[in-house]
Amino acid sequence: MSGEPYQVIGDLYNRIFTVQATHIDVKVDYAVWNQIFANLPKDYKLPDAAVLLLDKPF
Amino acid sequence: MKILLATFWGIPHVGGVWKYMTQIQQRLEAIGHQVDLMGTTIDEAGFCIHNRGRVISKEKLRPFLDAKLAAPYAPQMHSHPLIRYYEENRYMMELSAAYMGLNQYDIIHTQDIFTGRALSRVKPAHVPLVAQVHGSVSGELHSHFRLHPHLGIGENSPAWRYCKTIEYYGATAGDVTITSTQWQKNELMHDFGIPEHRITVFQYGLDTADFWYKAQAGTTMHRPPGKKMIIFPARLSFVKGVDVLISALGMLKYMRNDWECWIVGDGEKREELERQANGLALQGLVHFLGVRHDIPALLMQSDIFVHSCIQDNQPFSVMEAQHAGLPACVSNAGGLPEMVEHGVTGLVSPVRDPVTLAQHLELLLRNDEFRLQLGRNAAAWAAGHWSLDLMIDRLLNLYTHVMNH
């Protein structure tokens, strides 16, 4: 198994989701997601609520 | 200066946005700047910094997003497949950009509304963003919805409203918004309420050295003796209105027979357009050449350029045709009337009006002196107007201004 990416439970990164549900069976590549997480703004959220309001903001 | 040019679309591609990005990259790197090009990989399997060979696969992101953004947690995202497609891909672009690291750039210049919104959400606050709008995504999609009522997408449906909403947020994502035509500026002001002072207009430029190099390299195609050539280089998609030209040629055939037509490009409409041409008995007169890399040389062998599009902003194909000294028969869609002056550098017909287009083609085929004069006028206009040096100067000034404010 050497060379395979180190997998961690995705719930570690739940902070970026508006609805923080648990998915203990979903694993992510630690190196990739740690780098993403480190570079995201603190207030970053998914999904993009403003766009999904689907309402004219103007 | 370290600059990121970014697009939502696959790179490298044949279209105008990629040409625009590479022109900027080449010119700015020649004077000591560093320019990275970000986009979707051409197989759509990931996102890349193309010139650095850096790629992140969507499969590192998608399964996790699918779980966390399933319908119970993000119901609006699932209210239509179109919304889900664009939003999921945009979120993957946001995460990919974070992975690549935006902190290294002095300025970010996005090339479409999806990228504008995406990178504005993940960039560091101190890095300015210039949002370029090359066309109207909502305009194109709304036209598509209107012409395909069986899709069931009306003005109150989520997919329709999504197009308008994402266009607003994408176009306003930057510290400044650039567009190349007054038409597009007016659309942004009137349809999306973007304040005039936030929009900068300057036209594209064409790398004439590259154009003339390719023109002189020649082509394997030869014009048939005794015929004049009509040429329409474009992606074969609905919005380009190739079907309008074919309808016009179906009429022109009964007016005169001293012409043939090259349709250069490929796309999802190709089979349908070939059927249309065959149905009008245009075999032998209309030739579908597919994607070619010798368009400048083909233009040099042509007599009349056509761009009968439904909507377009400022296509490079018109600039190239004008440099080649061809009169342009264009529709009055979008920014085209800003490129072609009726009766001076070409002839302008209403959108989706094959009768007028056929009359314009007939006039130019009948009157050699008029056709050649329009071509000469077009070449003179092109030489003064489509300057790449001027465009790069304006862009650099804008970058500097945005970085200093």
Interface residues (C-beta under 8 A of the other chain):
Chain A: G10 Y13 N14 F17 T18 V19 A21 H23 V26 V28 D29 V32 W33 Q35 I36 N39 L40 P41 Y44 L46 P47 D48 A50 V51 L52 L53 L54 D55 K56 P57 F58
Chain B: I56 K60 P63 F64 L65 A67 K68 L69 P72 Y73 A74 Q76 M77 S79 I83 E87 R90 Y91 E94 L95 A98 Y99 G101 L102 N103 R117 R121 V122 P124 A125 P158 R161 Y162 K164 T165 I166 Y168 Y169 F192 G193 I194
